Amino acid sequence: MTQPDRRYKFGRHLEALTDEVFHVFRWTLMVGFARFLATEFPSPLLDLLYWALTMLLFGYLSSRFLLRPELRIF
């Protein structure tokens, strides 16, 4: 870690990964809260909101983690 280029590159990867983890965490909280509302207060509108947020979370995960080269998972 004494080489500035490697340290900078590692820092960029770590920052990008941390940023994405927090975004996923926020999305998960939103979906979880929508699920809570849909189960506690049965309503077709809340069920629709839950499923819409779930699809958006799946799309977000797909686009961010599968299409971004700077986030190395595997």
Secondary structure by P-SEA (a helix, b strand, c coil): cccaaaaaaaaaaaaaaaaaaaaaaaaaaaaaaaaaaaaacccaaaaaaaaaaaaaaaaaaaaacccccccccc
